[in-house]
Amino acid sequence: MEANTIPPIVEKHAEFINSTVNSLYTIIAAIPGSHLALNYVKNAYQNDPFRIALELFLVFFAIRYLMSAKYKPHDNAVKLSDKEIDELVEEWHPEPLVPALNKFDKFNLDKTPVISGAQSAKSKVVGYAKPLMNLATTNYLNFTASEEIREKAITTLRNYGVGSCGPPGFYGTIDVHMELEKDIAHFIGTEAAIIYAQNFSTISSVIPAFSKRGDILVCDDSVSFAVQKGIQISRSIVRWYKHNDMADLERVLEEIRMDDLVHKKRLTRRFIVCEGLSTNYGDIAPLDKLIEIKKKYKYRLILDESQSFGVVGPRGAGLTDLFQIPATEVDIIVGSMANALCSSGGFCAGSVAIVDHQRLSGLAYCFSASIPAMLAVSSSEAIKLINEQPQLLAELAERTKTFRLTLTHKSLESFVELFSGDPENPAPFFHIRAKPSFLQSRLLEHEEEISREDEEYLWQDVVDECANQGVLVTRAKYVIDQERHCPRPGIKISVTIGLTKKENEKAAGIVKSAIIKVFTKWRK
């Protein structure tokens, strides 16, 4: 056979393939718009063999995937007989929804006082025949006994019902809410105010409304648990300074400034966060120095006045009133209506822009039902009474000073320390904690330090002794596992003008004698 001769069989195959391809091309060409696709294929693949291989692989993979067997859940499940199922059900014991209480939890539960009837300056406590002088409430100005507030609340209840059942931004805002916001803003001296339904969620909502990821919060390291939660939720960069230490605050701000210069960081929102009156230590923040520092470093100031609003300052308007500083100098003022006003909820006061921003960005404002109308009216009436009767504040300051002087007696010097024990401190409450030197003197041979639980048992003995003598006090409670710096155990004394001067002095004497009696006998 010659080299250029093509076998007849091969020639027939070539003709068949050629005719088939031509027929296929004719069919494809008859499809409208097919010439565009053919031109794209010719132009796309003429110089790109890798692309051809890749797309062929993807087409093959897609076809294989579509033709593969479909997975059905429980295909490999073990088939059990009815008898086996019954045996497994009998053996199964569900875990409790709530973990079992340990010894200390049961102790706390058993020792929680239960008030029977209305709360007042002299409350009826279950287990005691006579009413106890109540030093465990924030009823500082005795507003729980105010007939004016009671009548206003009852009238409002009849007119508006119990609650709004809706968030403020939807249909939960009514006229009494707007009146309360005006009353608070006027009382403090700011442009506007916004109210929240819960005290705890106010500050924990305000902080993340303004400070986001990448922003900087410079915070007092002893702020209350609610402030800590707001800081945590914001996910901001957090730097801490020592409690009420302005030199340490400046050190932290200077470190941030130098770090910005070295690394050329972009400008972000920056805030100083602190409490006006410390929840855990009862001392007053130096507001004048804070404002001076925040202006120097160009920061905004968030001031939590939950404990000071209504009781601190000549008018009871808080730290700006005490230091005679215009409230407009503080960027954001947060407060509570659940403490001195004996109502519920909280507020944030500031400029119109600050307030309006929260109406869409304050999570607790947008997603919680608004405060009941009767409580809003009660808060407005309480502010009105403070304005009309400034002597209430002077009377409270006098009672508090008397109480502090009694508990700074030399007979208690070796046992306890007061936070804050300064007689001129305007705070209407203070903490009493055991002195470290006293605890050290009561160590047993095998102990290196007194456990927290043992301290709690010690203070509960003091609480029980006070109750037996007619005074209701409680141990200060903390979320121990979540607090940044959990304070040591102790008792918290809240002074009220609901008691007469004589009763106030008697209560102070009872607390003093109870501490001496229990501490003297402890571990001896």
KOLMIFI-225536 format. One record per residue (C-alpha): residue number from 1; residue in one letter; y, x, z. Coordinates in steps of 0.02 Angstrom, whole numbers, plus 32768, in hexadecimal, padded with zeros to 4 digits. Example, Ala and Ser with C-alpha at 12.3 -4.5 7.8 and 13.67 -1.06 7.14 Angstrom:
<sites>
  seq  type    c2    c1    c3
    1     A  7F1F  8267  8186
    2     S  7FCB  82AC  8165
</sites>
This chain:
<sites>
  seq  type    c2    c1    c3
    1     M  8000  8000  8000
    2     E  80AE  8040  7FD4
    3     A  812D  8061  805E
    4     N  81AF  7FE2  801F
    5     T  8131  7F56  8005
    6     I  8141  7EC7  8087
    7     P  809F  7E6C  80B5
    8     P  809F  7DB3  807E
    9     I  807E  7D75  8131
   10     V  8114  7DD2  8179
   11     E  8183  7D94  80EB
   12     K  814F  7CE0  810C
   13     H  8179  7CF5  81C6
   14     A  8224  7D3B  819E
   15     E  824A  7CAB  8129
   16     F  8214  7C2D  81B0
   17     I  8281  7C7D  8236
   18     N  8315  7C87  81BD
   19     S  8305  7BD0  818B
   20     T  82F3  7B9C  8241
   21     V  838F  7BFB  8275
   22     N  83F2  7BB3  81E2
   23     S  83B9  7B03  820E
   24     L  83E8  7B1E  82C6
   25     Y  8491  7B63  8293
   26     T  84AE  7ACC  8221
   27     I  8485  7A54  82B1
   28     I  84F8  7AB1  832A
   29     A  8584  7AB9  82A9
   30     A  857A  79FB  8296
   31     I  85AB  79E6  834D
   32     P  8669  79CA  835E
   33     G  86BF  7A64  83A4
   34     S  8624  7AD0  8394
   35     H  867D  7B4F  8327
   36     L  86EB  7B7D  83BC
   37     A  8653  7BA1  8427
   38     L  8601  7C06  839C
   39     N  869E  7C6E  8382
   40     Y  86A8  7C8C  843F
   41     V  85F2  7CC7  8444
   42     K  860A  7D3C  83B0
   43     N  86AA  7D88  83F5
   44     A  866C  7D92  84A9
   45     Y  85C4  7DE4  848F
   46     Q  85DA  7E57  83F8
   47     N  860B  7EEF  8462
   48     D  85CA  7EBF  8511
   49     P  850C  7EC9  8520
   50     F  8515  7ECE  85DF
   51     R  8569  7E25  85E2
   52     I  84E1  7DDD  8573
   53     A  845A  7E1D  85E8
   54     L  84B4  7DDD  8684
   55     E  84D1  7D2D  8641
   56     L  841F  7D21  8600
   57     F  83E4  7D4F  86AE
   58     L  8452  7CCA  86FD
   59     V  8416  7C46  8681
   60     F  8361  7C76  86A6
   61     F  8383  7C6E  8762
   62     A  83D6  7BC2  8754
   63     I  8344  7B7D  86EE
   64     R  82C5  7BC4  8769
   65     Y  8325  7B7D  87FD
   66     L  832F  7ACF  87B1
   67     M  8275  7ACF  8789
   68     S  823C  7B13  8831
   69     A  81EC  7AA3  88B5
   70     K  8268  7A48  8923
   71     Y  8267  7A73  89DE
   72     K  824B  79E4  8A53
   73     P  826B  79F1  8B0F
   74     H  81D1  79F1  8B7E
   75     D  815D  7A21  8AEE
   76     N  810A  7A9D  8B62
   77     A  8113  7A2F  8BFD
   78     V  8076  7A2B  8C67
   79     K  8025  797F  8C67
   80     L  8002  7949  8D1A
   81     S  7F91  78BE  8D53
   82     D  7FD1  7832  8DC1
   83     K  7F73  787D  8E55
   84     E  7FC3  7929  8E3B
   85     I  8070  78D9  8E2F
   86     D  8055  787B  8ED2
   87     E  801E  791A  8F2A
   88     L  80B8  7979  8EEF
   89     V  812B  78EC  8F28
   90     E  80DC  78ED  8FD6
   91     E  80F1  79AA  8FE4
   92     W  81A9  79A8  8FAC
   93     H  822E  79AA  9034
   94     P  82E2  799A  8FF5
   95     E  8365  7A13  9036
   96     P  83EA  79C1  90A6
   97     L  848E  7997  9051
   98     V  84E8  79EA  90E3
   99     P  84A3  7A86  9139
  100     A  8468  7A71  91EB
  101     L  84EC  7A8C  9271
  102     N  84DE  7B2C  92D2
  103     K  8501  7B3A  938C
  104     F  85BA  7B5F  9374
  105     D  85D2  7ACF  92F8
  106     K  8582  7A56  9373
  107     F  85F4  7A9A  93FB
  108     N  868F  7A7A  9390
  109     L  8654  79CB  9365
  110     D  862D  799D  9419
  111     K  86D3  79E0  9458
  112     T  8741  7985  93DA
  113     P  87AE  790B  943C
  114     V  87AD  7856  9402
  115     I  884C  77F1  941E
  116     S  8835  7738  9441
  117     G  88C2  76CB  9402
  118     A  896C  7701  93C0
  119     Q  89A2  77B5  93CB
  120     S  8A33  77D2  9442
  121     A  8A7D  784F  94BC
  122     K  89FB  7810  9539
  123     S  895A  77ED  94DB
  124     K  88BB  7799  9514
  125     V  882C  7812  94F7
  126     V  8776  77DE  94F8
  127     G  8722  781D  9596
  128     Y  87BE  781D  9604
  129     A  87F5  778B  9670
  130     K  88B0  77AE  9669
  131     P  891D  77D6  95D0
  132     L  893A  7890  95B3
  133     M  89E3  78E1  9593
  134     N  89D2  790C  94DB
  135     L  89FE  79C1  94AF
  136     A  8989  79C4  9419
  137     T  89F3  7964  939C
  138     T  8A8A  7989  932F
  139     N  8AE2  78F0  9375
  140     Y  8B71  7962  93A9
  141     L  8BFD  78E0  93A3
  142     N  8B8D  7850  93DE
  143     F  8BA5  77F0  933D
  144     T  8AFA  779F  9355
  145     A  8B4D  7735  93DC
  146     S  8BE8  7709  9374
  147     E  8BFE  764D  9365
  148     E  8C77  7664  92D2
  149     I  8BF4  76C0  926C
  150     R  8B6C  7645  929F
  151     E  8BD1  75AD  9267
  152     K  8C02  75FE  91C2
  153     A  8B4D  762D  919F
  154     I  8B0D  757C  91C4
  155     T  8B92  752C  9156
  156     T  8B6A  75A4  90C7
  157     L  8AAF  7584  90DA
  158     R  8ACC  74C9  90C5
  159     N  8B3C  74E2  902E
  160     Y  8ADD  756B  8FCF
  161     G  8A2B  7567  9010
  162     V  89C5  75FB  904D
  163     G  89C8  7676  8FBC
  164     S  89FC  768E  8F07
  165     C  894D  76BC  8ECB
  166     G  8996  7727  8E41
  167     P  89E5  77D2  8E21
  168     P  8AA3  77DE  8E29
  169     G  8AB7  7806  8D71
  170     F  8A56  776D  8D37
  171     Y  8A7A  76D0  8D9E
  172     G  8A7A  7715  8E50
  173     T  8B36  7731  8E63
  174     I  8BA0  76A6  8EAF
  175     D  8C51  769D  8EF2
  176     V  8C28  76D8  8FA3
  177     H  8BDC  7779  8F5D
  178     M  8C7A  77A0  8EFC
  179     E  8CE5  7778  8F95
  180     L  8C7D  77F0  8FFF
  181     E  8C94  787B  8F80
  182     K  8D51  7861  8F86
  183     D  8D4E  785E  9045
  184     I  8CF0  7903  9050
  185     A  8D5E  795A  8FD0
  186     H  8DFC  791E  9029
  187     F  8DB8  794E  90D4
  188     I  8D8B  79FF  909F
  189     G  8E1D  7A18  9029
  190     T  8DC5  7A32  8F81
  191     E  8DE1  79E1  8ED8
  192     A  8D3D  7982  8ED6
  193     A  8C93  796D  8F2A
  194     I  8BE5  7932  8EFB
  195     I  8B66  78E6  8F72
  196     Y  8AA9  78FE  8F79
  197     A  8A29  788C  8FCA
  198     Q  89D0  7915  902F
  199     N  8A1D  799D  9099
  200     F  8995  7A1F  907C
  201     S  8994  7A0C  8FBF
  202     T  8A51  7A1A  8FB0
  203     I  8A64  7AD6  8FC1
  204     S  89BA  7AF5  8F71
  205     S  89F9  7A96  8ED9
  206     V  8AAC  7AD6  8ED2
  207     I  8A7E  7B8F  8EC9
  208     P  8A07  7B81  8E32
  209     A  8A84  7B0D  8DDC
  210     F  8AFB  7BA0  8DCA
  211     S  8A92  7C3D  8DD8
  212     K  8A05  7C5A  8D5B
  213     R  898F  7CE5  8D29
  214     G  89F1  7D86  8D11
  215     D  8A83  7D51  8D80
  216     I  8AA1  7DAA  8E26
  217     L  8A9E  7D5F  8ED5
  218     V  8AD8  7DCA  8F67
  219     C  8A9A  7D6F  9002
  220     D  8AA2  7D7A  90BE
  221     D  89F2  7DAC  90F7
  222     S  89ED  7D28  9181
  223     V  8A14  7C8A  911F
  224     S  89B8  7BEA  9148
  225     F  8915  7BB6  90F6
  226     A  896B  7B39  9083
  227     V  89DE  7BC1  903E
  228     Q  8948  7C34  9027
  229     K  88F1  7BAF  8FBE
  230     G  898C  7B9A  8F51
  231     I  8994  7C57  8F36
  232     Q  88DB  7C5B  8F0A
  233     I  88E6  7BC9  8E8F
  234     S  8978  7C19  8E32
  235     R  890C  7CAF  8DFE
  236     S  89A9  7D19  8E03
  237     I  89B7  7DD1  8E2F
  238     V  89CA  7DD1  8EED
  239     R  8A17  7E57  8F5C
  240     W  8A20  7E42  9019
  241     Y  8AA1  7E7E  9096
  242     K  8A94  7E83  9154
  243     H  8AC2  7DE3  91AF
  244     N  8B80  7DCE  91B6
  245     D  8B97  7E8B  919A
  246     M  8C2A  7E9D  9123
  247     A  8C19  7F5A  9117
  248     D  8B65  7F45  90DB
  249     L  8B9D  7EBD  9061
  250     E  8C1B  7F34  9014
  251     R  8B95  7FBB  9009
  252     V  8B22  7F46  8FA7
  253     L  8BAF  7F0E  8F32
  254     E  8BE3  7FC1  8F13
  255     E  8B2F  7FF2  8EE8
  256     I  8B27  7F63  8E6B
  257     R  8BCD  7F98  8E1E
  258     M  8B96  804E  8E0B
  259     D  8AEF  8018  8DC1
  260     D  8B4C  7FAF  8D40
  261     L  8BB8  8044  8D0E
  262     V  8B25  80BB  8CFE
  263     H  8AB4  8047  8C9B
  264     K  8B40  7FE8  8C42
  265     K  8AF7  7F40  8C72
  266     R  8B3B  7EA0  8C29
  267     L  8BAA  7E31  8C93
  268     T  8B4E  7DA1  8CE9
  269     R  8B7A  7D19  8D67
  270     R  8B83  7D61  8E17
  271     F  8B89  7D0A  8EC0
  272     I  8B93  7D35  8F78
  273     V  8B2A  7CBA  8FDE
  274     C  8B3B  7CA1  909A
  275     E  8B40  7C1F  9124
  276     G  8BE2  7BF3  917A
  277     L  8B88  7BD2  921F
  278     S  8ADE  7C27  9225
  279     T  8A4E  7BAE  923F
  280     N  89DF  7C34  928C
  281     Y  8A5E  7C95  92F4
  282     G  8AF0  7C20  9316
  283     D  8B7A  7C9B  92EB
  284     I  8C0F  7C85  9276
  285     A  8C21  7CE1  91D1
  286     P  8CC5  7D44  91BB
  287     L  8D09  7CD6  912F
  288     D  8DAD  7D35  911F
  289     K  8D51  7DD9  90FB
  290     L  8CD7  7D81  9086
  291     I  8D65  7D3E  901A
  292     E  8DBB  7DE7  9018
  293     I  8D1B  7E3D  8FDF
  294     K  8CEB  7DBA  8F5D
  295     K  8D98  7DC9  8F0D
  296     K  8D8D  7E87  8F0E
  297     Y  8CE7  7E8A  8EB2
  298     K  8D05  7DEA  8E4C
  299     Y  8C74  7D85  8E91
  300     R  8C69  7CCB  8EB4
  301     L  8C44  7C8F  8F65
  302     I  8BC2  7C0A  8F93
  303     L  8BDF  7BD6  9048
  304     D  8B5F  7B68  90A0
  305     E  8BB8  7B01  9126
  306     S  8B25  7A92  9152
  307     Q  8B32  7ABF  920B
  308     S  8BEF  7AD3  9219
  309     F  8C2E  7A3C  91B9
  310     G  8C73  79B7  922E
  311     V  8C79  7A24  92CB
  312     V  8CCC  7ACC  92A6
  313     G  8D88  7ADF  9293
  314     P  8E1C  7A7F  92DB
  315     R  8DF7  79ED  9266
  316     G  8D3B  7A08  925B
  317     A  8D47  7A35  91A2
  318     G  8CE1  7AD5  91B4
  319     L  8D08  7B8D  91A2
  320     T  8D9B  7B79  912C
  321     D  8DEA  7B0E  91B3
  322     L  8DBE  7B8A  923D
  323     F  8E06  7C20  91DF
  324     Q  8E98  7BBA  9198
  325     I  8E67  7BEA  90E7
  326     P  8E7E  7B6E  9056
  327     A  8DD5  7B26  9025
  328     T  8DFD  7B4C  8F6F
  329     E  8DE6  7C05  8F99
  330     V  8D2B  7BE5  8FAA
  331     D  8CD7  7BC3  8F03
  332     I  8C48  7B55  8F41
  333     I  8C3D  7B01  8FED
  334     V  8B98  7AAE  9019
  335     G  8B83  7A41  90B4
  336     S  8B17  79C3  910C
  337     M  8B36  7910  9140
  338     A  8A95  790C  91A5
  339     N  8AD4  7977  9236
  340     A  8B7F  7955  9281
  341     L  8B99  78B3  9220
  342     C  8AF1  786D  925B
  343     S  8ACF  7827  91AE
  344     S  8A69  786E  911F
  345     G  8A7B  78D8  9084
  346     G  8AEB  7969  9054
  347     F  8B7F  7993  8FE6
  348     C  8BCB  7A1C  8F7C
  349     A  8C88  7A2E  8F73
  350     G  8CF2  7A96  8EFD
  351     S  8D53  7A8A  8E5C
  352     V  8D3C  79FB  8DE1
  353     A  8CDD  7A71  8D6C
  354     I  8C66  7AA4  8DF9
  355     V  8C41  79F0  8E25
  356     D  8C31  79AE  8D73
  357     H  8BB6  7A39  8D47
  358     Q  8B3F  79FC  8DCE
  359     R  8B3A  794A  8D8F
  360     L  8ACD  7989  8D00
  361     S  8A87  7A2B  8D4A
  362     G  8A67  7A04  8E02
  363     L  89AD  79DB  8E04
  364     A  89B1  797E  8EAA
  365     Y  8A45  7919  8E6A
  366     C  89F9  78EE  8DC1
  367     F  8947  78C7  8DF8
  368     S  8957  787D  8EA7
  369     A  898A  77CD  8ED8
  370     S  8A3B  77C6  8F1A
  371     I  8A63  77B9  8FD3
  372     P  8A58  7706  9019
  373     A  8AFF  76AD  901A
  374     M  8AFD  768F  90D6
  375     L  8AE9  774B  90F7
  376     A  8B76  7774  907E
  377     V  8BE8  76FB  90DB
  378     S  8BAF  7744  9182
  379     S  8BE1  77F3  9147
  380     S  8C8C  77B7  910E
  381     E  8CA7  775E  91B4
  382     A  8C73  77FB  9215
  383     I  8CF2  7864  91B5
  384     K  8D75  77E0  91DB
  385     L  8D4D  77E7  9296
  386     I  8D5C  78A6  9297
  387     N  8E07  7897  9244
  388     E  8E41  7811  92BD
  389     Q  8DF8  785E  935D
  390     P  8E0E  791C  9358
  391     Q  8DF8  791E  9415
  392     L  8D3D  7909  93F6
  393     L  8D38  79BA  93B0
  394     A  8D97  7A01  9444
  395     E  8D23  79A8  94BB
  396     L  8C89  79EC  9461
  397     A  8CCE  7A9D  9466
  398     E  8CEC  7A8D  9521
  399     R  8C3B  7A4D  9543
  400     T  8BF0  7AD7  94D8
  401     K  8C53  7B5D  9533
  402     T  8C1C  7B1A  95DD
  403     F  8B66  7B1A  95A7
  404     R  8B70  7BCC  9565
  405     L  8BC4  7C0D  9603
  406     T  8B38  7BC1  966D
  407     L  8AB2  7C18  9606
  408     T  8B09  7CC1  9606
  409     H  8AF5  7CC9  96C5
  410     K  8AB5  7D6D  970D
  411     S  8A16  7D19  974A
  412     L  89DF  7D06  9694
  413     E  8A19  7DB1  965A
  414     S  896E  7E04  9669
  415     F  8910  7D74  9618
  416     V  896B  7D31  957F
  417     E  89F6  7D4B  9501
  418     L  8A63  7CC9  94AC
  419     F  8A85  7CBF  93F1
  420     S  8B19  7CB3  93F2
  421     G  8B4A  7CC6  94A9
  422     D  8C06  7CDC  948C
  423     P  8C59  7C51  94F3
  424     E  8CE4  7C42  9471
  425     N  8C6A  7C25  93E2
  426     P  8C91  7B77  939B
  427     A  8BDC  7B58  9369
  428     P  8B97  7ABD  93C3
  429     F  8AE8  7B07  93CF
  430     F  8A97  7BAB  93FD
  431     H  89EC  7BFB  9406
  432     I  899D  7C44  94A2
  433     R  891A  7CCC  9488
  434     A  88BB  7D3E  94FE
  435     K  88FE  7DEE  9513
  436     P  888F  7E74  94C5
  437     S  8899  7ED6  9568
  438     F  8852  7E41  95C9
  439     L  87C3  7E2B  954D
  440     Q  879E  7EE5  9558
  441     S  8792  7ED9  9614
  442     R  870E  7E51  9608
  443     L  8695  7EAC  9594
  444     L  85E0  7EB1  95C9
  445     E  857B  7F53  95C7
  446     H  8529  7F32  951E
  447     E  85C8  7EF1  94C9
  448     E  8647  7F4E  9461
  449     E  86BB  7EB8  944F
  450     I  86C7  7E01  947F
  451     S  8683  7D93  93F4
  452     R  86F0  7D0D  93A6
  453     E  867B  7C85  93E3
  454     D  8687  7CC2  9496
  455     E  8745  7CBC  948A
  456     E  8739  7C0A  9447
  457     Y  86CA  7BD8  94DB
  458     L  8749  7C26  9551
  459     W  87D9  7BC3  9509
  460     Q  8774  7B23  9506
  461     D  875D  7B37  95C2
  462     V  881B  7B3E  95CF
  463     V  882B  7AA1  9562
  464     D  87AC  7A44  95CF
  465     E  8804  7A79  966E
  466     C  88AC  7A3C  962A
  467     A  885F  7995  95FA
  468     N  8814  7981  96A8
  469     Q  88C4  7997  96EE
  470     G  8913  791B  9673
  471     V  894E  7985  95DF
  472     L  8908  797F  952D
  473     V  890B  7A26  94D1
  474     T  8898  7A67  9449
  475     R  885A  7B0C  9408
  476     A  88B0  7B49  9369
  477     K  8839  7B2C  92D8
  478     Y  8825  7B9C  923F
  479     V  87B7  7BA6  91A5
  480     I  876F  7C48  91E6
  481     D  870B  7C7D  914C
  482     Q  879B  7C61  90D3
  483     E  8837  7C99  9132
  484     R  8882  7D3B  90F3
  485     H  88AA  7D77  91A4
  486     C  885F  7CF9  921A
  487     P  88C3  7CF5  92BE
  488     R  8867  7D0E  9361
  489     P  882C  7C74  93C1
  490     G  88A6  7C1D  9435
  491     I  88F8  7B78  945D
  492     K  8990  7B2C  9408
  493     I  8A13  7AD5  9472
  494     S  8A85  7A56  941C
  495     V  8B17  7A1C  9485
  496     T  8B56  7968  9479
  497     I  8BED  790B  94BC
  498     G  8B7A  7877  94D4
  499     L  8B5A  78BE  9581
  500     T  8BE3  78BC  9603
  501     K  8C2A  7960  9644
  502     K  8BC2  794E  96E1
  503     E  8B23  792A  967F
  504     N  8B48  79BD  960B
  505     E  8B58  7A32  96A0
  506     K  8ABB  79EA  96ED
  507     A  8A5A  7A02  964A
  508     A  8A94  7AB7  963E
  509     G  8A5C  7AD5  96F1
  510     I  89B1  7A89  96CD
  511     V  8997  7AF8  9635
  512     K  89CB  7B8F  969A
  513     S  8956  7B69  972C
  514     A  88C5  7B41  96B6
  515     I  88D6  7BEA  9660
  516     I  88DC  7C46  9706
  517     K  8847  7BE7  974C
  518     V  87D6  7BFE  96B4
  519     F  8807  7CB1  9689
  520     T  87F3  7CEC  973D
  521     K  873F  7CAC  9747
  522     W  870A  7CD8  9697
  523     R  8678  7D53  9692
  524     K  867F  7D7A  974B
</sites>
